[in-house]
Amino acid sequence: MENFDLKIIPVNDHVAILAESNFGEATIQVAKKFFDEMADTSNDLRLLYSRLLRRSISRKSIESEVEKFGISLFNEIFKGEILSLLNRTIGGATDSQINLRLMLGQPMLNTIHWEVMRFRNEYIGFRHNLIRHPFVPKPVNIPGERREKLHILIVSVDPFSQRGKDVLDKEHETLVNMLKGFGEQIRISELRDERATVENIKDILFEGVDIFHFGGHGFLDSRNPMESSLIVWRSESSNNWNIPGREFGNLSIRLLTTLAANQSLGFCFLNACDTARSVETDTVEGMSSNNVDDILRGGANDFVNMAHNLIQAGVPIVLATNHAITFEAGYQLSKRFYTSVLKYGRRVDQAVKDARAELYIDANIQDAGSGFDTVAFGDWSCPVLYARSRQMEFGTKNLRWEPTLDIYTIRNVEKPPLALVGHNF
């Protein structure tokens, strides 16, 4: 598959766009004002996604806005020589698909909803692999010692609602059963519900974890961004932030990046709302700099979003979410992603593309457009992939996968819903 690198770097009074592939190089300049407008519109789209989930607007009202935004974003960047280079690269690819790597030279460019760019009447993220590659000076983490087994930590927790817990249980069981297809070739650590505390997560991460999957809730703290967190179960020694009548634990991004910087995490999947969402304060205009040190350091604000900060800490690949996502879509995203990677041996970026396409299809089939129990229109645009390596394999490529059999599979009987298993009627 052909690679297409797109560097977007604010310089003085403009933004330089530099494109490179095996078919040549190209460059253009774009006014900074355009990117400020795109950042503002991206924030507006996130609000519309939230309103769609609350059933306060219709799908049609948001779908047209997303299409218009995606076309505008693509047309302003991919024009002139860069558009010509893109067409040559796609034409030269054996399958007419490319790896489009966005190298964003200013952290706040991450606010822009790049995943919904539209080209030739389709979203880029359905046909091509779209990857965000931050400018980060720290090298990626490489394990100091070779382990005999791939170690996977799966955390599933919802201290708020039974509805969310039921879906997370289904997601958890699906992933564990899929991983059991590797038998003794891998090691699985599970933390669910009351066991999913900061202390337990910390202890297992210190053992050495290759893949960290978190399913649950995320919290973006706009006042103190480094305290943005993954919501876990309350424990005596964890830091807690309070909602009237409720108390729960929080695994802050400050703590998680510290752990990641000292460990050898190879992949993180933060399947929780807003884990790739940036704090909406600064604009490209306000943070412009042509100082290389400022670009690499990320400016005065060390926080971009949770996923980006894990990349800065040295994690090679992080999959996260751009905005709020429904319970059912979170389950479908996890299921399709891991099925593509583990069962069919696809690369991480290809699996994300598969998941986006399935969420889009499911939203059209259900045609519900709202509510947390269905897949909503905006869910397909939620996954955001960060990576700092072209090696997008999962670590299971050389492992042999065999389907795990249970009594339902053996007898060719449809397995009942998880909620019904073990209940007496």
C-alpha positions in Angstrom: 0.0 0.0 0.0 1.3 3.4 -0.9 2.1 6.0 1.8 1.1 9.7 1.5 2.6 12.0 4.2 0.9 15.4 4.7 2.8 17.9 6.9 0.7 20.8 8.2 2.9 23.4 9.9 1.9 27.0 11.0 4.7 29.4 9.9 4.4 33.2 10.6 1.2 34.4 8.9 0.3 31.2 7.1 0.2 27.4 7.3 2.6 25.4 5.1 1.2 22.2 3.6 3.9 19.8 2.5 3.0 16.5 0.8 5.3 13.6 0.0 4.9 10.1 -1.5 6.9 7.8 -3.8 5.4 9.8 -6.7 6.9 13.1 -5.7 6.6 16.1 -3.4 4.3 19.2 -3.4 3.7 22.2 -1.3 1.1 25.0 -0.9 0.2 27.7 1.6 -3.1 28.2 3.3 -4.3 31.1 5.4 -4.3 30.5 9.2 -7.8 31.9 9.4 -9.1 28.8 7.5 -7.8 26.4 10.2 -9.3 28.6 12.9 -12.7 28.3 11.2 -12.3 24.5 10.8 -11.4 24.2 14.5 -14.5 26.2 15.5 -16.7 24.2 13.2 -15.3 20.9 14.5 -16.3 22.0 18.0 -19.8 22.9 16.7 -20.0 19.4 15.2 -19.2 17.8 18.5 -22.0 19.7 20.1 -24.4 18.5 17.4 -23.3 14.9 18.0 -24.2 15.3 21.6 -27.6 16.8 20.8 -28.2 13.9 18.4 -27.7 11.5 21.2 -30.1 13.4 23.4 -32.7 13.3 20.6 -32.9 17.1 20.3 -32.0 17.2 16.6 -32.6 15.0 13.6 -30.0 13.0 11.7 -30.6 15.0 8.5 -29.7 18.3 10.2 -26.3 17.0 11.2 -25.5 14.9 8.2 -25.5 17.8 5.8 -23.3 19.8 8.1 -20.7 17.0 8.3 -20.7 16.6 4.5 -20.2 20.3 4.0 -17.4 20.5 6.5 -15.7 17.5 5.1 -15.7 18.8 1.5 -14.5 22.3 2.6 -11.6 20.8 4.7 -10.5 18.6 1.9 -10.8 21.1 -0.9 -8.7 23.8 0.8 -5.8 21.4 1.6 -5.8 19.1 -1.4 -5.6 21.5 -4.3 -3.1 22.4 -7.0 0.1 20.4 -6.9 -0.9 18.5 -3.7 -4.2 17.2 -5.3 -2.2 16.2 -8.4 0.2 14.3 -6.2 -2.6 12.6 -4.3 -4.2 11.4 -7.6 -0.9 10.1 -8.9 -0.3 8.2 -5.6 -3.8 6.7 -5.5 -3.5 5.8 -9.2 -0.1 4.1 -8.5 -1.4 2.1 -5.6 -2.1 -1.6 -6.4 -5.5 -1.4 -4.7 -6.2 2.3 -5.2 -5.9 2.8 -1.4 -3.2 4.7 0.5 -2.0 5.3 4.0 -2.7 9.0 4.6 -0.5 10.2 7.5 -1.3 13.6 8.9 1.7 15.1 10.5 0.3 18.1 12.5 2.9 20.7 13.4 0.8 22.4 16.0 -0.9 20.5 18.8 -4.1 22.5 18.6 -4.6 21.3 15.0 -5.8 18.1 16.6 -9.0 19.9 17.4 -10.0 19.7 13.7 -12.2 16.7 12.8 -9.9 15.4 10.0 -11.6 12.0 9.8 -14.6 13.4 8.0 -12.8 14.8 5.0 -14.7 14.0 1.8 -13.2 13.3 -1.7 -15.1 12.2 -4.8 -18.4 11.9 -2.9 -17.1 9.6 -0.1 -15.5 10.0 3.2 -11.7 9.6 3.1 -11.8 7.4 6.2 -13.9 4.7 4.4 -11.4 4.1 1.5 -8.0 5.1 2.9 -6.2 4.5 6.2 -6.1 7.8 8.1 -3.4 8.2 10.8 -2.5 11.2 12.9 1.3 11.3 13.5 2.3 14.0 16.1 5.7 15.8 16.1 7.2 14.2 19.3 10.9 14.2 20.3 10.7 11.2 22.7 11.3 7.9 20.9 8.7 5.2 21.2 8.9 2.6 24.0 10.6 -0.7 23.2 10.6 -3.5 25.7 14.0 -3.9 27.4 13.5 -7.6 27.9 11.9 -10.1 25.6 8.8 -11.7 27.1 7.6 -15.2 26.2 4.0 -14.2 25.9 2.1 -11.1 24.7 0.5 -9.6 27.8 -2.9 -7.9 27.4 -4.7 -5.9 30.1 -8.5 -5.5 29.7 -10.3 -3.0 32.0 -14.1 -2.7 31.8 -15.9 -0.5 34.3 -19.1 1.6 34.6 -19.8 2.8 38.1 -22.8 4.8 37.0 -25.4 2.7 35.2 -26.6 -0.8 34.7 -27.3 -0.1 31.0 -23.7 0.8 30.4 -22.4 -2.1 32.5 -24.4 -4.6 30.5 -22.9 -3.4 27.2 -19.4 -3.3 28.7 -19.9 -6.9 29.9 -20.8 -7.9 26.4 -17.8 -6.1 25.0 -15.5 -7.6 27.6 -16.7 -11.2 27.0 -16.5 -10.9 23.2 -12.9 -9.6 23.4 -11.8 -12.2 25.9 -13.3 -15.1 24.0 -11.6 -13.8 20.8 -8.3 -13.7 22.5 -8.7 -17.2 23.9 -8.3 -18.3 20.3 -4.6 -17.8 20.8 -4.6 -20.3 23.7 -1.4 -20.4 25.8 0.4 -18.0 23.4 -0.8 -14.9 25.2 -1.5 -13.8 28.8 -4.8 -12.0 29.6 -5.3 -9.9 32.7 -8.9 -8.8 33.4 -10.1 -6.1 35.7 -13.9 -5.6 35.9 -16.3 -3.5 38.0 -15.1 -3.3 41.6 -11.6 -4.7 40.7 -11.0 -2.0 38.2 -9.4 0.4 40.6 -6.4 2.7 40.1 -4.3 0.5 42.4 -5.0 -2.7 40.5 -4.5 -1.1 37.1 -1.2 0.4 38.3 0.0 -2.9 39.7 -0.6 -4.8 36.4 0.9 -2.1 34.3 4.1 -2.3 36.4 4.3 -6.0 35.5 4.7 -5.1 31.9 1.8 -4.9 29.5 1.9 -4.9 25.7 -1.8 -4.0 25.0 -4.0 -2.0 27.2 -7.8 -1.9 26.5 -10.1 0.3 28.5 -13.8 0.2 28.1 -15.9 2.7 30.1 -16.2 6.4 30.5 -13.8 9.3 29.9 -13.8 12.7 31.4 -12.3 15.8 29.8 -11.4 18.4 32.4 -11.3 21.7 30.6 -10.2 23.6 33.7 -7.3 21.3 34.6 -6.7 19.3 31.4 -3.9 17.0 32.9 -6.5 15.7 35.3 -8.7 14.5 32.4 -9.3 10.9 33.2 -10.6 7.4 32.6 -13.4 6.7 35.2 -12.7 3.7 37.3 -14.0 2.1 40.5 -13.5 4.0 43.7 -10.9 2.8 46.1 -9.6 4.1 49.4 -6.3 5.5 48.2 -7.3 6.7 44.7 -8.0 10.4 43.9 -11.7 11.0 43.6 -13.7 13.8 42.0 -17.3 14.1 43.1 -20.7 14.4 41.6 -23.4 15.1 44.2 -24.5 11.7 45.6 -21.7 9.8 43.8 -18.1 9.0 44.3 -15.8 7.1 41.9 -12.1 6.8 41.1 -10.3 8.5 38.2 -7.2 7.3 36.4 -5.9 10.7 35.3 -3.9 11.2 32.1 -1.1 12.6 34.3 -0.8 9.3 36.1 -1.4 7.2 33.0 1.3 9.0 30.9 3.7 8.6 33.8 3.1 4.9 33.8 3.4 4.7 30.0 6.6 6.6 30.0 8.2 4.0 32.4 6.7 0.9 30.8 6.7 -0.6 27.3 3.1 -0.3 26.3 2.8 -1.2 22.6 -0.9 -0.3 22.0 -3.7 1.5 23.9 -7.4 1.4 23.0 -9.3 4.0 25.1 -12.9 3.0 24.2 -14.4 5.8 26.2 -15.9 9.2 25.3 -13.7 12.2 24.4 -10.3 10.4 24.8 -9.1 12.0 21.6 -10.9 15.3 22.1 -8.8 18.5 22.7 -9.5 21.2 25.1 -11.3 24.0 23.1 -9.4 27.1 24.2 -6.6 28.1 21.8 -6.7 28.7 18.0 -4.0 28.1 15.4 -3.7 31.9 15.1 -3.1 32.3 18.8 -0.5 29.5 19.0 1.5 30.2 15.8 5.2 29.6 16.0 8.0 28.8 13.6 10.2 27.8 16.4 11.1 24.1 16.1 11.5 23.7 19.8 8.0 25.1 20.4 6.5 22.8 17.8 8.2 19.7 19.3 7.4 20.7 22.8 3.7 21.4 22.0 3.7 25.0 23.3 2.9 26.2 26.8 0.0 23.8 27.3 1.3 20.3 27.7 -2.1 18.8 27.2 -3.5 18.1 23.8 -5.8 15.2 24.4 -5.5 11.9 26.3 -4.5 9.9 23.2 -1.9 12.5 22.1 -0.4 12.6 25.5 0.1 8.9 25.6 1.9 9.1 22.2 4.1 11.8 23.7 4.9 9.4 26.6 6.2 6.9 24.0 3.3 4.6 23.3 3.6 3.7 19.5 -0.1 3.4 18.7 -3.3 4.7 20.4 -6.9 4.4 19.3 -9.3 6.8 21.0 -12.5 8.7 20.4 -13.1 12.2 19.1 -16.4 12.8 20.8 -19.3 11.1 22.7 -20.2 7.7 21.4 -23.2 5.5 22.1 -23.0 2.3 24.2 -23.8 0.1 21.3 -21.4 1.8 18.9 -18.6 1.4 21.5 -19.3 -2.3 21.5 -19.4 -2.6 17.7 -16.2 -0.5 17.4 -14.4 -2.9 19.7 -15.8 -6.0 18.2 -15.1 -5.1 14.5 -11.6 -3.7 15.3 -10.4 -6.8 17.2 -12.1 -9.2 14.8 -10.2 -7.5 11.9 -6.9 -7.6 13.7 -7.0 -10.8 15.6 -9.0 -13.1 13.4 -8.2 -11.7 9.9 -4.7 -10.5 10.5 -5.3 -6.9 9.3 -3.1 -3.9 10.2 -4.4 -1.6 13.0 -5.1 1.2 10.5 -7.0 -1.1 8.2 -9.1 -2.4 11.2 -10.0 1.1 12.2 -11.2 1.8 8.6 -13.3 -1.4 8.8 -14.8 -0.3 12.1 -15.7 3.2 10.7 -17.4 1.6 7.7 -19.4 -0.9 9.8 -20.6 1.9 12.2 -21.8 4.0 9.2 -23.6 1.0 7.7 -25.2 0.1 11.1 -26.5 3.6 11.6 -28.1 3.5 8.2 -29.7 0.1 8.7 -31.1 1.1 12.1 -32.0 4.6 10.8 -32.6 5.5 14.5 -30.2 8.4 14.6 -30.4 8.9 18.3 -30.3 7.4 21.7 -27.5 5.5 23.6 -28.9 2.1 22.8 -28.4 2.3 19.1 -25.7 3.3 16.7 -26.1 6.9 15.8 -25.0 8.7 12.7 -22.0 10.5 14.2 -20.5 7.3 15.8 -18.7 6.3 12.6 -16.5 9.5 12.8 -15.6 8.9 16.4 -12.5 6.7 16.2 -9.2 8.5 16.0 -5.9 6.7 15.3 -2.6 8.1 16.5 0.6 6.3 15.5 4.3 7.1 15.3 5.4 4.1 13.3 4.6 2.6 9.9 4.7 -0.8 11.5 1.0 -1.0 12.3 0.9 -4.7 13.2 -0.7 -5.7 16.5 1.9 -8.1 17.8 -0.2 -11.2 17.1 0.8 -11.6 13.4 3.0 -14.6 14.1 0.5 -16.2 16.6 -1.9 -18.9 15.5 -5.5 -18.1 16.1 -8.1 -20.8 16.5 -11.8 -20.1 17.2 -12.8 -20.9 20.8 -15.6 -23.5 21.0 -18.5 -23.4 23.5 -21.6 -25.6 23.9 -23.6 -23.3 21.6 -21.0 -23.5 18.8 -20.6 -27.2 19.1 -24.4 -27.8 19.0 -24.9 -25.1 16.3 -27.4 -23.3 18.5 -27.7 -19.5 18.6 -26.2 -18.2 21.9 -28.8 -16.3 24.0 -28.1 -12.6 25.0 -25.6 -12.2 27.8 -28.2 -10.7 30.1 -30.3 -14.0 29.9 -27.4 -16.4 30.6 -27.7 -17.9 34.1 -31.1 -16.5 34.8 -33.9 -18.7 35.9 -37.4 -18.3 34.5 
